[in-house]
Structures are given as structure tokens and as C-alpha cells.
Amino acid sequence: RVTAVDALAAMTSAPAFVIADEELRGLLLPGHRCDLTVVDVDLTQLTATSAQRALDASLLMTVVNGEVVHRKR
């Protein structure tokens, strides 16, 4: 089993580290590149019994290269 926080790290900061680009990617910090998706569920709070909520989450916003490319209306 993996915690929700570990799963998110595996999809964000870990790949940046693997490709040796952690100076610009993988964290939400000023100066870092920003590609992200905002959903209406706090993914860090999910447990094994509530993980289905991640699949049912609604997309609120998508940001690519720091630009909002989608926003739920």
C-alpha cells in the first residue's frame, strides 16, 4: 500500500528528480514550471476506503506552462 501523499509525490516531485530537473519542476514554488490540474477532492486525505472519490472528482482547472487552459464555469 501507498499513502495518498506518497502517490502524489510519485507523480510530481519524484519524476522531476529522476530526470534531474528538480530545480525547475516537481514542486509549486516561484520560478518552477507549472503544469497542474485542480480537482474538487483533497487527494491527500483519501484512504483505501475512500479512494474511489479520486475517480469521481470533478475537474476545476488545468494549468499548462503557468497559463490557465481550462476553468470550470
PQR file with spaces between the fields and no chain letter, atoms N, CA, C, O and H, PARSE charges and radii, in Angstrom:
ATOM       1  N    ARG     1       0.832   -1.190    0.000 -0.4000 1.5000
ATOM       2  CA   ARG     1       0.000    0.000    0.000 -0.0000 2.0000
ATOM       3  C    ARG     1       0.870    1.244    0.000  0.5500 1.7000
ATOM       4  O    ARG     1       1.986    1.254    0.519 -0.5500 1.4000
ATOM       5  N    VAL     2       0.330    2.272   -0.589 -0.4000 1.5000
ATOM       6  CA   VAL     2       1.000    3.568   -0.625 -0.0000 2.0000
ATOM       7  C    VAL     2       0.019    4.601   -0.081  0.5500 1.7000
ATOM       8  O    VAL     2      -1.186    4.507   -0.315 -0.5500 1.4000
ATOM       9  H    VAL     2      -0.576    2.263   -1.011  0.4000 1.0000
ATOM      10  N    THR     3       0.535    5.572    0.636 -0.4000 1.5000
ATOM      11  CA   THR     3      -0.346    6.639    1.116 -0.0000 2.0000
ATOM      12  C    THR     3      -0.683    7.566   -0.050  0.5500 1.7000
ATOM      13  O    THR     3      -0.004    7.565   -1.077 -0.5500 1.4000
ATOM      14  H    THR     3       1.514    5.648    0.826  0.4000 1.0000
ATOM      15  N    ALA     4      -1.729    8.347    0.122 -0.4000 1.5000
ATOM      16  CA   ALA     4      -2.112    9.308   -0.919 -0.0000 2.0000
ATOM      17  C    ALA     4      -0.991   10.316   -1.153  0.5500 1.7000
ATOM      18  O    ALA     4      -0.727   10.690   -2.296 -0.5500 1.4000
ATOM      19  H    ALA     4      -2.281    8.348    0.956  0.4000 1.0000
ATOM      20  N    VAL     5      -0.340   10.754   -0.100 -0.4000 1.5000
ATOM      21  CA   VAL     5       0.758   11.721   -0.225 -0.0000 2.0000
ATOM      22  C    VAL     5       1.918   11.101   -1.000  0.5500 1.7000
ATOM      23  O    VAL     5       2.507   11.761   -1.857 -0.5500 1.4000
ATOM      24  H    VAL     5      -0.555   10.450    0.828  0.4000 1.0000
ATOM      25  N    ASP     6       2.255    9.848   -0.714 -0.4000 1.5000
ATOM      26  CA   ASP     6       3.332    9.174   -1.449 -0.0000 2.0000
ATOM      27  C    ASP     6       2.965    8.981   -2.916  0.5500 1.7000
ATOM      28  O    ASP     6       3.818    9.107   -3.794 -0.5500 1.4000
ATOM      29  H    ASP     6       1.777    9.312   -0.017  0.4000 1.0000
ATOM      30  N    ALA     7       1.705    8.676   -3.179 -0.4000 1.5000
ATOM      31  CA   ALA     7       1.268    8.502   -4.571 -0.0000 2.0000
ATOM      32  C    ALA     7       1.367    9.821   -5.338  0.5500 1.7000
ATOM      33  O    ALA     7       1.786    9.834   -6.495 -0.5500 1.4000
ATOM      34  H    ALA     7       1.013    8.573   -2.465  0.4000 1.0000
ATOM      35  N    LEU     8       0.984   10.931   -4.701 -0.4000 1.5000
ATOM      36  CA   LEU     8       1.098   12.237   -5.354 -0.0000 2.0000
ATOM      37  C    LEU     8       2.562   12.598   -5.603  0.5500 1.7000
ATOM      38  O    LEU     8       2.897   13.129   -6.661 -0.5500 1.4000
ATOM      39  H    LEU     8       0.644   10.921   -3.761  0.4000 1.0000
ATOM      40  N    ALA     9       3.423   12.317   -4.646 -0.4000 1.5000
ATOM      41  CA   ALA     9       4.857   12.587   -4.827 -0.0000 2.0000
ATOM      42  C    ALA     9       5.417   11.755   -5.973  0.5500 1.7000
ATOM      43  O    ALA     9       6.280   12.216   -6.720 -0.5500 1.4000
ATOM      44  H    ALA     9       3.150   11.886   -3.786  0.4000 1.0000
ATOM      45  N    ALA    10       4.921   10.527   -6.110 -0.4000 1.5000
ATOM      46  CA   ALA    10       5.387    9.657   -7.194 -0.0000 2.0000
ATOM      47  C    ALA    10       5.009   10.201   -8.566  0.5500 1.7000
ATOM      48  O    ALA    10       5.611    9.836   -9.576 -0.5500 1.4000
ATOM      49  H    ALA    10       4.219   10.153   -5.504  0.4000 1.0000
ATOM      50  N    MET    11       4.011   11.074   -8.595 -0.4000 1.5000
ATOM      51  CA   MET    11       3.575   11.633   -9.878 -0.0000 2.0000
ATOM      52  C    MET    11       4.009   13.083  -10.068  0.5500 1.7000
ATOM      53  O    MET    11       3.733   13.676  -11.111 -0.5500 1.4000
ATOM      54  H    MET    11       3.522   11.370   -7.774  0.4000 1.0000
ATOM      55  N    THR    12       4.684   13.664   -9.076 -0.4000 1.5000
ATOM      56  CA   THR    12       5.062   15.080   -9.169 -0.0000 2.0000
ATOM      57  C    THR    12       6.556   15.274   -8.949  0.5500 1.7000
ATOM      58  O    THR    12       7.315   15.403   -9.909 -0.5500 1.4000
ATOM      59  H    THR    12       4.909   13.183   -8.229  0.4000 1.0000
ATOM      60  N    SER    13       6.975   15.295   -7.704 -0.4000 1.5000
ATOM      61  CA   SER    13       8.381   15.593   -7.410 -0.0000 2.0000
ATOM      62  C    SER    13       9.330   14.454   -7.788  0.5500 1.7000
ATOM      63  O    SER    13      10.459   14.722   -8.198 -0.5500 1.4000
ATOM      64  H    SER    13       6.358   15.190   -6.924  0.4000 1.0000
ATOM      65  N    ALA    14       8.914   13.209   -7.664 -0.4000 1.5000
ATOM      66  CA   ALA    14       9.798   12.083   -7.982 -0.0000 2.0000
ATOM      67  C    ALA    14      10.237   12.080   -9.457  0.5500 1.7000
ATOM      68  O    ALA    14      11.430   11.931   -9.722 -0.5500 1.4000
ATOM      69  H    ALA    14       7.997   12.991   -7.330  0.4000 1.0000
ATOM      70  N    PRO    15       9.322   12.239  -10.422 -0.5600 1.5000
ATOM      71  CA   PRO    15       9.773   12.264  -11.822  0.2800 2.0000
ATOM      72  C    PRO    15      10.732   13.423  -12.110  0.5500 1.7000
ATOM      73  O    PRO    15      11.667   13.270  -12.896 -0.5500 1.4000
ATOM      74  N    ALA    16      10.509   14.569  -11.485 -0.4000 1.5000
ATOM      75  CA   ALA    16      11.415   15.705  -11.675 -0.0000 2.0000
ATOM      76  C    ALA    16      12.814   15.339  -11.187  0.5500 1.7000
ATOM      77  O    ALA    16      13.809   15.683  -11.826 -0.5500 1.4000
ATOM      78  H    ALA    16       9.750   14.693  -10.846  0.4000 1.0000
ATOM      79  N    PHE    17      12.888   14.649  -10.066 -0.4000 1.5000
ATOM      80  CA   PHE    17      14.173   14.218   -9.531 -0.0000 2.0000
ATOM      81  C    PHE    17      14.830   13.195  -10.459  0.5500 1.7000
ATOM      82  O    PHE    17      16.032   13.264  -10.715 -0.5500 1.4000
ATOM      83  H    PHE    17      12.080   14.370   -9.547  0.4000 1.0000
ATOM      84  N    VAL    18      14.035   12.244  -10.959 -0.4000 1.5000
ATOM      85  CA   VAL    18      14.569   11.190  -11.825 -0.0000 2.0000
ATOM      86  C    VAL    18      15.200   11.770  -13.088  0.5500 1.7000
ATOM      87  O    VAL    18      16.230   11.277  -13.548 -0.5500 1.4000
ATOM      88  H    VAL    18      13.058   12.188  -10.750  0.4000 1.0000
ATOM      89  N    ILE    19      14.593   12.810  -13.648 -0.4000 1.5000
ATOM      90  CA   ILE    19      15.160   13.408  -14.862 -0.0000 2.0000
ATOM      91  C    ILE    19      16.109   14.560  -14.542  0.5500 1.7000
ATOM      92  O    ILE    19      16.498   15.316  -15.432 -0.5500 1.4000
ATOM      93  H    ILE    19      13.756   13.210  -13.274  0.4000 1.0000
ATOM      94  N    ALA    20      16.482   14.692  -13.258 -0.4000 1.5000
ATOM      95  CA   ALA    20      17.429   15.708  -12.794 -0.0000 2.0000
ATOM      96  C    ALA    20      16.974   17.124  -13.150  0.5500 1.7000
ATOM      97  O    ALA    20      17.786   17.964  -13.538 -0.5500 1.4000
ATOM      98  H    ALA    20      16.166   14.079  -12.534  0.4000 1.0000
ATOM      99  N    ASP    21      15.673   17.382  -13.016 -0.4000 1.5000
ATOM     100  CA   ASP    21      15.125   18.699  -13.311 -0.0000 2.0000
ATOM     101  C    ASP    21      14.370   19.265  -12.106  0.5500 1.7000
ATOM     102  O    ASP    21      13.455   20.075  -12.258 -0.5500 1.4000
ATOM     103  H    ASP    21      15.014   16.700  -12.701  0.4000 1.0000
ATOM     104  N    GLU    22      14.767   18.825  -10.904 -0.4000 1.5000
ATOM     105  CA   GLU    22      14.062   19.273   -9.704 -0.0000 2.0000
ATOM     106  C    GLU    22      14.269   20.751   -9.394  0.5500 1.7000
ATOM     107  O    GLU    22      13.571   21.307   -8.546 -0.5500 1.4000
ATOM     108  H    GLU    22      15.510   18.167  -10.781  0.4000 1.0000
ATOM     109  N    GLU    23      15.216   21.391  -10.068 -0.4000 1.5000
ATOM     110  CA   GLU    23      15.404   22.833   -9.891 -0.0000 2.0000
ATOM     111  C    GLU    23      14.278   23.630  -10.553  0.5500 1.7000
ATOM     112  O    GLU    23      14.040   24.782  -10.190 -0.5500 1.4000
ATOM     113  H    GLU    23      15.782   20.940  -10.757  0.4000 1.0000
ATOM     114  N    LEU    24      13.578   23.019  -11.529 -0.4000 1.5000
ATOM     115  CA   LEU    24      12.529   23.715  -12.269 -0.0000 2.0000
ATOM     116  C    LEU    24      11.173   23.035  -12.235  0.5500 1.7000
ATOM     117  O    LEU    24      10.176   23.646  -12.620 -0.5500 1.4000
ATOM     118  H    LEU    24      13.772   22.084  -11.824  0.4000 1.0000
ATOM     119  N    ARG    25      11.105   21.792  -11.787 -0.4000 1.5000
ATOM     120  CA   ARG    25       9.851   21.034  -11.849 -0.0000 2.0000
ATOM     121  C    ARG    25       9.587   20.284  -10.550  0.5500 1.7000
ATOM     122  O    ARG    25      10.476   20.114   -9.715 -0.5500 1.4000
ATOM     123  H    ARG    25      11.915   21.296  -11.474  0.4000 1.0000
ATOM     124  N    GLY    26       8.357   19.847  -10.405 -0.4000 1.5000
ATOM     125  CA   GLY    26       8.017   18.920   -9.334 -0.0000 2.0000
ATOM     126  C    GLY    26       7.476   19.530   -8.059  0.5500 1.7000
ATOM     127  O    GLY    26       6.910   18.815   -7.231 -0.5500 1.4000
ATOM     128  H    GLY    26       7.636   19.986  -11.083  0.4000 1.0000
ATOM     129  N    LEU    27       7.633   20.829   -7.878 -0.4000 1.5000
ATOM     130  CA   LEU    27       7.119   21.491   -6.680 -0.0000 2.0000
ATOM     131  C    LEU    27       6.425   22.788   -7.079  0.5500 1.7000
ATOM     132  O    LEU    27       6.750   23.384   -8.107 -0.5500 1.4000
ATOM     133  H    LEU    27       8.093   21.409   -8.550  0.4000 1.0000
ATOM     134  N    LEU    28       5.477   23.219   -6.269 -0.4000 1.5000
ATOM     135  CA   LEU    28       4.814   24.503   -6.515 -0.0000 2.0000
ATOM     136  C    LEU    28       5.608   25.595   -5.807  0.5500 1.7000
ATOM     137  O    LEU    28       5.345   25.926   -4.651 -0.5500 1.4000
ATOM     138  H    LEU    28       5.214   22.735   -5.435  0.4000 1.0000
ATOM     139  N    LEU    29       6.576   26.143   -6.519 -0.4000 1.5000
ATOM     140  CA   LEU    29       7.441   27.186   -5.979 -0.0000 2.0000
ATOM     141  C    LEU    29       7.638   28.273   -7.028  0.5500 1.7000
ATOM     142  O    LEU    29       7.583   27.994   -8.225 -0.5500 1.4000
ATOM     143  H    LEU    29       6.789   25.875   -7.458  0.4000 1.0000
ATOM     144  N    PRO    30       7.867   29.513   -6.590 -0.5600 1.5000
ATOM     145  CA   PRO    30       8.151   30.571   -7.563  0.2800 2.0000
ATOM     146  C    PRO    30       9.349   30.185   -8.437  0.5500 1.7000
ATOM     147  O    PRO    30      10.365   29.695   -7.943 -0.5500 1.4000
ATOM     148  N    GLY    31       9.207   30.414   -9.734 -0.4000 1.5000
ATOM     149  CA   GLY    31      10.280   30.096  -10.669 -0.0000 2.0000
ATOM     150  C    GLY    31      10.230   28.691  -11.240  0.5500 1.7000
ATOM     151  O    GLY    31      10.916   28.399  -12.219 -0.5500 1.4000
ATOM     152  H    GLY    31       8.382   30.812  -10.136  0.4000 1.0000
ATOM     153  N    HIS    32       9.426   27.813  -10.644 -0.4000 1.5000
ATOM     154  CA   HIS    32       9.282   26.459  -11.178 -0.0000 2.0000
ATOM     155  C    HIS    32       8.264   26.467  -12.308  0.5500 1.7000
ATOM     156  O    HIS    32       7.364   27.307  -12.340 -0.5500 1.4000
ATOM     157  H    HIS    32       8.868   28.050   -9.849  0.4000 1.0000
ATOM     158  N    ARG    33       8.413   25.532  -13.229 -0.4000 1.5000
ATOM     159  CA   ARG    33       7.430   25.378  -14.296 -0.0000 2.0000
ATOM     160  C    ARG    33       6.148   24.847  -13.683  0.5500 1.7000
ATOM     161  O    ARG    33       6.181   24.072  -12.727 -0.5500 1.4000
ATOM     162  H    ARG    33       9.144   24.850  -13.203  0.4000 1.0000
ATOM     163  N    CYS    34       5.030   25.264  -14.231 -0.4000 1.5000
ATOM     164  CA   CYS    34       3.766   24.896  -13.606 -0.0000 2.0000
ATOM     165  C    CYS    34       2.815   24.243  -14.609  0.5500 1.7000
ATOM     166  O    CYS    34       2.261   24.916  -15.479 -0.5500 1.4000
ATOM     167  H    CYS    34       5.003   25.893  -15.007  0.4000 1.0000
ATOM     168  N    ASP    35       2.635   22.959  -14.482 -0.4000 1.5000
ATOM     169  CA   ASP    35       1.577   22.213  -15.152 -0.0000 2.0000
ATOM     170  C    ASP    35       0.811   21.540  -14.022  0.5500 1.7000
ATOM     171  O    ASP    35       1.389   20.768  -13.257 -0.5500 1.4000
ATOM     172  H    ASP    35       3.085   22.413  -13.776  0.4000 1.0000
ATOM     173  N    LEU    36      -0.472   21.821  -13.908 -0.4000 1.5000
ATOM     174  CA   LEU    36      -1.222   21.200  -12.821 -0.0000 2.0000
ATOM     175  C    LEU    36      -2.693   21.084  -13.167  0.5500 1.7000
ATOM     176  O    LEU    36      -3.208   21.752  -14.064 -0.5500 1.4000
ATOM     177  H    LEU    36      -0.941   22.449  -14.529  0.4000 1.0000
ATOM     178  N    THR    37      -3.341   20.217  -12.426 -0.4000 1.5000
ATOM     179  CA   THR    37      -4.772   20.006  -12.545 -0.0000 2.0000
ATOM     180  C    THR    37      -5.385   20.202  -11.164  0.5500 1.7000
ATOM     181  O    THR    37      -4.878   19.670  -10.176 -0.5500 1.4000
ATOM     182  H    THR    37      -2.923   19.675  -11.698  0.4000 1.0000
ATOM     183  N    VAL    38      -6.467   20.956  -11.093 -0.4000 1.5000
ATOM     184  CA   VAL    38      -7.158   21.205   -9.826 -0.0000 2.0000
ATOM     185  C    VAL    38      -8.473   20.442   -9.855  0.5500 1.7000
ATOM     186  O    VAL    38      -9.267   20.582  -10.785 -0.5500 1.4000
ATOM     187  H    VAL    38      -6.879   21.388  -11.895  0.4000 1.0000
ATOM     188  N    VAL    39      -8.692   19.633   -8.827 -0.4000 1.5000
ATOM     189  CA   VAL    39      -9.934   18.867   -8.712 -0.0000 2.0000
ATOM     190  C    VAL    39     -10.646   19.261   -7.419  0.5500 1.7000
ATOM     191  O    VAL    39     -10.077   19.943   -6.566 -0.5500 1.4000
ATOM     192  H    VAL    39      -8.047   19.519   -8.071  0.4000 1.0000
ATOM     193  N    ASP    40     -11.880   18.829   -7.289 -0.4000 1.5000
ATOM     194  CA   ASP    40     -12.686   19.214   -6.126 -0.0000 2.0000
ATOM     195  C    ASP    40     -12.583   18.246   -4.949  0.5500 1.7000
ATOM     196  O    ASP    40     -13.457   18.221   -4.083 -0.5500 1.4000
ATOM     197  H    ASP    40     -12.342   18.275   -7.981  0.4000 1.0000
ATOM     198  N    VAL    41     -11.523   17.457   -4.919 -0.4000 1.5000
ATOM     199  CA   VAL    41     -11.292   16.493   -3.848 -0.0000 2.0000
ATOM     200  C    VAL    41      -9.867   16.699   -3.333  0.5500 1.7000
ATOM     201  O    VAL    41      -8.941   16.851   -4.129 -0.5500 1.4000
ATOM     202  H    VAL    41     -10.812   17.477   -5.623  0.4000 1.0000
ATOM     203  N    ASP    42      -9.685   16.705   -2.020 -0.4000 1.5000
ATOM     204  CA   ASP    42      -8.343   16.784   -1.450 -0.0000 2.0000
ATOM     205  C    ASP    42      -7.727   15.390   -1.517  0.5500 1.7000
ATOM     206  O    ASP    42      -8.003   14.543   -0.668 -0.5500 1.4000
ATOM     207  H    ASP    42     -10.437   16.581   -1.374  0.4000 1.0000
ATOM     208  N    LEU    43      -6.906   15.159   -2.511 -0.4000 1.5000
ATOM     209  CA   LEU    43      -6.338   13.832   -2.746 -0.0000 2.0000
ATOM     210  C    LEU    43      -5.434   13.367   -1.614  0.5500 1.7000
ATOM     211  O    LEU    43      -5.235   12.165   -1.434 -0.5500 1.4000
ATOM     212  H    LEU    43      -6.682   15.847   -3.201  0.4000 1.0000
ATOM     213  N    THR    44      -4.886   14.304   -0.851 -0.4000 1.5000
ATOM     214  CA   THR    44      -4.012   13.909    0.260 -0.0000 2.0000
ATOM     215  C    THR    44      -4.783   13.308    1.425  0.5500 1.7000
ATOM     216  O    THR    44      -4.181   12.704    2.313 -0.5500 1.4000
ATOM     217  H    THR    44      -5.048   15.280   -0.997  0.4000 1.0000
ATOM     218  N    GLN    45      -6.095   13.460    1.438 -0.4000 1.5000
ATOM     219  CA   GLN    45      -6.912   12.968    2.549 -0.0000 2.0000
ATOM     220  C    GLN    45      -7.583   11.628    2.249  0.5500 1.7000
ATOM     221  O    GLN    45      -8.300   11.094    3.095 -0.5500 1.4000
ATOM     222  H    GLN    45      -6.583   13.951    0.716  0.4000 1.0000
ATOM     223  N    LEU    46      -7.358   11.084    1.064 -0.4000 1.5000
ATOM     224  CA   LEU    46      -8.012    9.830    0.698 -0.0000 2.0000
ATOM     225  C    LEU    46      -7.372    8.641    1.405  0.5500 1.7000
ATOM     226  O    LEU    46      -6.172    8.626    1.676 -0.5500 1.4000
ATOM     227  H    LEU    46      -6.775   11.517    0.377  0.4000 1.0000
ATOM     228  N    THR    47      -8.189    7.671    1.690 -0.4000 1.5000
ATOM     229  CA   THR    47      -7.726    6.424    2.299 -0.0000 2.0000
ATOM     230  C    THR    47      -8.092    5.292    1.350  0.5500 1.7000
ATOM     231  O    THR    47      -8.718    5.521    0.315 -0.5500 1.4000
ATOM     232  H    THR    47      -9.164    7.683    1.470  0.4000 1.0000
ATOM     233  N    ALA    48      -7.708    4.094    1.697 -0.4000 1.5000
ATOM     234  CA   ALA    48      -8.038    2.938    0.862 -0.0000 2.0000
ATOM     235  C    ALA    48      -9.540    2.815    0.674  0.5500 1.7000
ATOM     236  O    ALA    48      -9.998    2.427   -0.401 -0.5500 1.4000
ATOM     237  H    ALA    48      -7.199    3.908    2.537  0.4000 1.0000
ATOM     238  N    THR    49     -10.310    3.136    1.696 -0.4000 1.5000
ATOM     239  CA   THR    49     -11.759    3.001    1.593 -0.0000 2.0000
ATOM     240  C    THR    49     -12.419    4.173    0.860  0.5500 1.7000
ATOM     241  O    THR    49     -13.553    4.047    0.398 -0.5500 1.4000
ATOM     242  H    THR    49      -9.938    3.451    2.569  0.4000 1.0000
ATOM     243  N    SER    50     -11.729    5.304    0.748 -0.4000 1.5000
ATOM     244  CA   SER    50     -12.323    6.458    0.064 -0.0000 2.0000
ATOM     245  C    SER    50     -11.652    6.781   -1.272  0.5500 1.7000
ATOM     246  O    SER    50     -11.946    7.811   -1.877 -0.5500 1.4000
ATOM     247  H    SER    50     -10.808    5.407    1.123  0.4000 1.0000
ATOM     248  N    ALA    51     -10.761    5.915   -1.731 -0.4000 1.5000
ATOM     249  CA   ALA    51     -10.000    6.178   -2.952 -0.0000 2.0000
ATOM     250  C    ALA    51     -10.889    6.346   -4.186  0.5500 1.7000
ATOM     251  O    ALA    51     -10.506    7.047   -5.123 -0.5500 1.4000
ATOM     252  H    ALA    51     -10.522    5.077   -1.239  0.4000 1.0000
ATOM     253  N    GLN    52     -12.047    5.729   -4.203 -0.4000 1.5000
ATOM     254  CA   GLN    52     -12.968    5.869   -5.331 -0.0000 2.0000
ATOM     255  C    GLN    52     -13.320    7.334   -5.581  0.5500 1.7000
ATOM     256  O    GLN    52     -13.606    7.716   -6.716 -0.5500 1.4000
ATOM     257  H    GLN    52     -12.358    5.160   -3.442  0.4000 1.0000
ATOM     258  N    ARG    53     -13.301    8.153   -4.534 -0.4000 1.5000
ATOM     259  CA   ARG    53     -13.615    9.576   -4.687 -0.0000 2.0000
ATOM     260  C    ARG    53     -12.665   10.259   -5.678  0.5500 1.7000
ATOM     261  O    ARG    53     -13.056   11.224   -6.334 -0.5500 1.4000
ATOM     262  H    ARG    53     -13.069    7.842   -3.612  0.4000 1.0000
ATOM     263  N    ALA    54     -11.440    9.778   -5.794 -0.4000 1.5000
ATOM     264  CA   ALA    54     -10.492   10.369   -6.755 -0.0000 2.0000
ATOM     265  C    ALA    54     -10.983   10.161   -8.179  0.5500 1.7000
ATOM     266  O    ALA    54     -10.830   11.042   -9.025 -0.5500 1.4000
ATOM     267  H    ALA    54     -11.122    8.994   -5.261  0.4000 1.0000
ATOM     268  N    LEU    55     -11.567    9.010   -8.445 -0.4000 1.5000
ATOM     269  CA   LEU    55     -12.075    8.723   -9.789 -0.0000 2.0000
ATOM     270  C    LEU    55     -13.336    9.518  -10.098  0.5500 1.7000
ATOM     271  O    LEU    55     -13.642    9.775  -11.262 -0.5500 1.4000
ATOM     272  H    LEU    55     -11.692    8.294   -7.758  0.4000 1.0000
ATOM     273  N    ASP    56     -14.064    9.905   -9.060 -0.4000 1.5000
ATOM     274  CA   ASP    56     -15.301   10.660   -9.242 -0.0000 2.0000
ATOM     275  C    ASP    56     -15.086   12.171   -9.146  0.5500 1.7000
ATOM     276  O    ASP    56     -16.045   12.936   -9.250 -0.5500 1.4000
ATOM     277  H    ASP    56     -13.815    9.697   -8.114  0.4000 1.0000
ATOM     278  N    ALA    57     -13.845   12.609   -8.950 -0.4000 1.5000
ATOM     279  CA   ALA    57     -13.550   14.037   -8.772 -0.0000 2.0000
ATOM     280  C    ALA    57     -13.901   14.826  -10.031  0.5500 1.7000
ATOM     281  O    ALA    57     -13.795   14.321  -11.149 -0.5500 1.4000
ATOM     282  H    ALA    57     -13.066   11.987   -8.866  0.4000 1.0000
ATOM     283  N    SER    58     -14.316   16.061   -9.828 -0.4000 1.5000
ATOM     284  CA   SER    58     -14.608   16.963  -10.947 -0.0000 2.0000
ATOM     285  C    SER    58     -13.394   17.839  -11.217  0.5500 1.7000
ATOM     286  O    SER    58     -12.740   18.318  -10.291 -0.5500 1.4000
ATOM     287  H    SER    58     -14.402   16.471   -8.920  0.4000 1.0000
ATOM     288  N    LEU    59     -13.105   18.038  -12.477 -0.4000 1.5000
ATOM     289  CA   LEU    59     -12.008   18.897  -12.903 -0.0000 2.0000
ATOM     290  C    LEU    59     -12.425   20.351  -12.757  0.5500 1.7000
ATOM     291  O    LEU    59     -13.437   20.765  -13.323 -0.5500 1.4000
ATOM     292  H    LEU    59     -13.636   17.649  -13.230  0.4000 1.0000
ATOM     293  N    LEU    60     -11.659   21.131  -12.006 -0.4000 1.5000
ATOM     294  CA   LEU    60     -11.968   22.546  -11.811 -0.0000 2.0000
ATOM     295  C    LEU    60     -11.105   23.453  -12.682  0.5500 1.7000
ATOM     296  O    LEU    60     -11.575   24.478  -13.176 -0.5500 1.4000
ATOM     297  H    LEU    60     -10.837   20.795  -11.546  0.4000 1.0000
ATOM     298  N    MET    61      -9.829   23.068  -12.870 -0.4000 1.5000
ATOM     299  CA   MET    61      -8.927   23.923  -13.628 -0.0000 2.0000
ATOM     300  C    MET    61      -7.726   23.113  -14.109  0.5500 1.7000
ATOM     301  O    MET    61      -7.287   22.178  -13.439 -0.5500 1.4000
ATOM     302  H    MET    61      -9.448   22.236  -12.469  0.4000 1.0000
ATOM     303  N    THR    62      -7.201   23.485  -15.279 -0.4000 1.5000
ATOM     304  CA   THR    62      -5.968   22.917  -15.793 -0.0000 2.0000
ATOM     305  C    THR    62      -5.037   24.062  -16.149  0.5500 1.7000
ATOM     306  O    THR    62      -5.437   25.018  -16.813 -0.5500 1.4000
ATOM     307  H    THR    62      -7.558   24.244  -15.822  0.4000 1.0000
ATOM     308  N    VAL    63      -3.787   23.958  -15.700 -0.4000 1.5000
ATOM     309  CA   VAL    63      -2.767   24.972  -15.970 -0.0000 2.0000
ATOM     310  C    VAL    63      -1.617   24.289  -16.704  0.5500 1.7000
ATOM     311  O    VAL    63      -1.119   23.254  -16.261 -0.5500 1.4000
ATOM     312  H    VAL    63      -3.462   23.181  -15.161  0.4000 1.0000
ATOM     313  N    VAL    64      -1.197   24.868  -17.823 -0.4000 1.5000
ATOM     314  CA   VAL    64      -0.071   24.348  -18.601 -0.0000 2.0000
ATOM     315  C    VAL    64       0.912   25.490  -18.821  0.5500 1.7000
ATOM     316  O    VAL    64       0.544   26.557  -19.313 -0.5500 1.4000
ATOM     317  H    VAL    64      -1.601   25.709  -18.183  0.4000 1.0000
ATOM     318  N    ASN    65       2.166   25.252  -18.450 -0.4000 1.5000
ATOM     319  CA   ASN    65       3.198   26.293  -18.554 -0.0000 2.0000
ATOM     320  C    ASN    65       2.793   27.576  -17.839  0.5500 1.7000
ATOM     321  O    ASN    65       3.119   28.671  -18.297 -0.5500 1.4000
ATOM     322  H    ASN    65       2.465   24.386  -18.051  0.4000 1.0000
ATOM     323  N    GLY    66       2.093   27.451  -16.734 -0.4000 1.5000
ATOM     324  CA   GLY    66       1.697   28.613  -15.951 -0.0000 2.0000
ATOM     325  C    GLY    66       0.480   29.350  -16.482  0.5500 1.7000
ATOM     326  O    GLY    66       0.071   30.357  -15.904 -0.5500 1.4000
ATOM     327  H    GLY    66       1.829   26.561  -16.362  0.4000 1.0000
ATOM     328  N    GLU    67      -0.107   28.871  -17.569 -0.4000 1.5000
ATOM     329  CA   GLU    67      -1.287   29.512  -18.166 -0.0000 2.0000
ATOM     330  C    GLU    67      -2.517   28.647  -17.924  0.5500 1.7000
ATOM     331  O    GLU    67      -2.478   27.435  -18.137 -0.5500 1.4000
ATOM     332  H    GLU    67       0.224   28.053  -18.039  0.4000 1.0000
ATOM     333  N    VAL    68      -3.597   29.258  -17.485 -0.4000 1.5000
ATOM     334  CA   VAL    68      -4.856   28.526  -17.304 -0.0000 2.0000
ATOM     335  C    VAL    68      -5.401   28.188  -18.690  0.5500 1.7000
ATOM     336  O    VAL    68      -5.682   29.082  -19.488 -0.5500 1.4000
ATOM     337  H    VAL    68      -3.629   30.243  -17.311  0.4000 1.0000
ATOM     338  N    VAL    69      -5.548   26.898  -18.969 -0.4000 1.5000
ATOM     339  CA   VAL    69      -6.068   26.467  -20.263 -0.0000 2.0000
ATOM     340  C    VAL    69      -7.490   25.941  -20.163  0.5500 1.7000
ATOM     341  O    VAL    69      -8.171   25.767  -21.173 -0.5500 1.4000
ATOM     342  H    VAL    69      -5.320   26.172  -18.320  0.4000 1.0000
ATOM     343  N    HIS    70      -7.938   25.688  -18.922 -0.4000 1.5000
ATOM     344  CA   HIS    70      -9.316   25.242  -18.702 -0.0000 2.0000
ATOM     345  C    HIS    70      -9.746   25.712  -17.320  0.5500 1.7000
ATOM     346  O    HIS    70      -8.989   25.615  -16.354 -0.5500 1.4000
ATOM     347  H    HIS    70      -7.384   25.829  -18.101  0.4000 1.0000
ATOM     348  N    ARG    71     -10.962   26.219  -17.239 -0.4000 1.5000
ATOM     349  CA   ARG    71     -11.545   26.600  -15.950 -0.0000 2.0000
ATOM     350  C    ARG    71     -13.017   26.240  -15.997  0.5500 1.7000
ATOM     351  O    ARG    71     -13.737   26.624  -16.918 -0.5500 1.4000
ATOM     352  H    ARG    71     -11.577   26.298  -18.024  0.4000 1.0000
ATOM     353  N    LYS    72     -13.459   25.488  -14.977 -0.4000 1.5000
ATOM     354  CA   LYS    72     -14.876   25.117  -14.910 -0.0000 2.0000
ATOM     355  C    LYS    72     -15.715   26.369  -14.717  0.5500 1.7000
ATOM     356  O    LYS    72     -15.384   27.233  -13.906 -0.5500 1.4000
ATOM     357  H    LYS    72     -12.875   25.176  -14.229  0.4000 1.0000
ATOM     358  N    ARG    73     -16.778   26.455  -15.452 -0.4000 1.5000
ATOM     359  CA   ARG    73     -17.665   27.628  -15.364 -0.0000 2.0000
ATOM     360  C    ARG    73     -18.918   27.298  -14.626  0.5500 1.7000
ATOM     361  O    ARG    73     -19.779   28.161  -14.454 -0.5500 1.4000
ATOM     362  H    ARG    73     -17.047   25.753  -16.111  0.4000 1.0000
